[in-house]
Amino acid sequence: MGTLRTALVGLVAVPRSKLSPRVAARGTLGVALPLLVGAATGSVLPAVAATLGAYFTGFADLSGPYRRRLRLGFALAVCGAASVLLGALVEPIAVLAVVLVAVWGFLAGLLTALGPSGTRVGVTGLIVLIVVGEQPQSLGQALLSAGAVFVGAALQTLLAIAPWPVRGYAPERAAVADAFRQFTDVDPSGSGPAYPAVLEAHAALRGLDPQRNRTIAALRILLDEVERARGEAVALAVLRARLDDKGEPDAAAEVAAVLDAAAAVGASIAERLLFPGELHPEVSAALDEVLSRAVAALRDRADADGAAPLTRRGAAARATALAGQLRAARRILDSADPGDVGGDSPDSSRVFLMPADEPLTVLRANLRPSSAAFRHALRLAFTLAAVATALLALGLPRGYWLLLTVAVAIRPDFSATVKQVVDRVAGTLLGMLVVSALLQWVVSETWQKMVLVPLFYFFLRTVLSANFALGAAAMAGNAVLLADLLGASAGSLIPERLAYTVAAGVIALAAYLAWPTWERSTVRDTLADGIESARSYLRTAADPDAADTDVDAARTVARVALSNARDSAKRLADEPGTPSGLIDLANGVTVHASRLVQGGMALEAARDLRPEGLVRPEARAFAADVDTALGVVAGALRTGRRPKALPALRNDVDQLISVAPEARLATFATAADRITDGIGTLNHLLRQDARAGGSHPR
């Protein structure tokens, strides 16, 4: 019931922040141009095919770095054209048509393993295959339709990358700017923001060679600086909470002042990246001065009397390091040529170093029954094959709409499938009512229907991310208009669409429930993978011989794994029949695993400040015991059994604290204390879980 309630609430929710009229206007232009050409030349059928290519490519959210837009748009164009051509070639042979739909459905399902971009390519190819490819066509007509679909998709892609020569690396700069703007968003409890901005920035810069491009080199250096600054901010947030707990509110307030000043400097760096030349130099100088005064005040208090001298010294050291990181970032901006970071260099070559085998590696790794993407692919393929066979046997008119709706309604997880079905049914009902009223009383001429198609598309693309039900309403209306332009009678289409949509929703839910992939069967492994990634990161951060690039890579892997764990916990809570204890365990593990990563960032801060401290026997003993403890925690998570006894981490921390003054290990000791708290809480959660009897089905 909770999943259904969430889906129903989503019908009326329209977050303004997710509305995208600018992207919609660009996409609408791509949809309208083929129709304008078709209306002017009288070539309606090729114009509609090109419009469909632009239409579905526009769904792909061609945003972010321009090279990503180009790759995705090209993949969509090729996939759409191939779908049309293959569909037309096998359409006369019923058995081959069913097999092709099943194979295309399997590929579309498997492509979900590649994330949103892969999902869009797979679904778009499947939609075009069903809508256009299965229409009776001669070989010449099929080639013409395939070419028109390719042209429409290419047109939409060209519109998406049109600003590239002018704006250059603006999306990449925006991604790094977001990382600077958010780097002080830290919750010392570990339950605050997961800092997704840095993952977006890494993704934006991936595939570009910094050795051959000055802009990318500068942006990568800035990203490294903000990640290191984030580590200092995490450590300071923890120290501020500890000073409050130890009864030193004045020192805690000075730490807060440092964080506030650092946030302002980060925001100014972001402003400089986004709008070069618009930030007055005096503003930057004033913000730097505020930060310097805040750091100086904290350093003056470091050796004063109080209950927590070690914590105050650690805070002063962290604040000094944080100010240094931000000064370094400012120097990079000040010393770079205007075209390197703040603007666009027309001479800089765009170098593409795509790891071509990476998608294939991911797909190969998911070709196993335990993979959720593989199970989704099989479920989708079998369902589409069954529906296509039934349609051939029954001879239902325009049954492709039923097949199409089933194809897009079945999702990899239960809650998404329910939401998709509810949104589709409600949206189709609304869209049919609106378009029937328009066709009955307002629209009658072909040119009027051609005008309505881009108008409906503009509304659809504007609201799609904010409210899928409203987007589905516009999509259903446009489907009737396009079919009417292709020669079908709108009067007979509307009741058919409603009946097919409801039937498709029932089929999609039945297919999922017949062979479900419940999150509760995989969540333990996902959570354990998150712990293992944090374990690897902590091991690398505490290794004095590890290179900085190795530490950066381990941190990124840990962030991605923990992001996956949080998503899994959210899906788990939406599933019916999930034991409340498993939901509590998943939520607790994700929170405290995040604390481990934040503790690792504090270790990095200690590593940067006093790398020689990592070779101390006390530091090595703690790192070894943490590695052992997290291995135990991950194993207990996978099995649901009571964890074995953990090493005496608290004794390790006491040893670190005792030698911290002369060994300059104050920051390391602070990070170790935080990590120990996190592991202790995880151990407690797992013991509670084992006492509950392992009521968590796998």
Disulfide bonds with the S-S distance in Angstrom:
none
